Amino acid sequence: MSEKNRDPKIQGEGDYESARRYRKDVERFVEENDTEELAREAAPHSEQEADEMLDAEREGRLRSKVRKPENIQKERKPEDTQKER
């Protein structure tokens, strides 16, 4: 058994301390920021920007082990379009 496997703090790919620190940081971020406003700011502001974001997502998914390239839609779906402001 390796040294790493003997350490009781190790769980899978992380440890309890790292998980606690991450949760605390996320909770603090959510408390201190208007996440809905941040989401609106990050949303595409034009059809061109929406298309670029979808293209970038598709490109990233092509390298993903989770989804096979043939499962990625080539066309924009209606729900992908941004609602009128």
HELIX and SHEET records of a PDB file:
HELIX    1   1 GLU A    3  ARG A    6  1                                   4    
HELIX    2   2 TYR A   16  GLU A   32  1                                  17    
HELIX    3   3 THR A   35  ALA A   42  1                                   8    
HELIX    4   4 GLU A   47  LEU A   62  1                                  16    
HELIX    5   5 PRO A   69  ASN A   71  5                                   3    
HELIX    6   6 PRO A   78  ASP A   80  5                                   3    
SHEET    1   A 2 ILE A  10  GLN A  11  0                                        
SHEET    2   A 2 GLY A  14  ASP A  15 -1                                        
END                                                                             
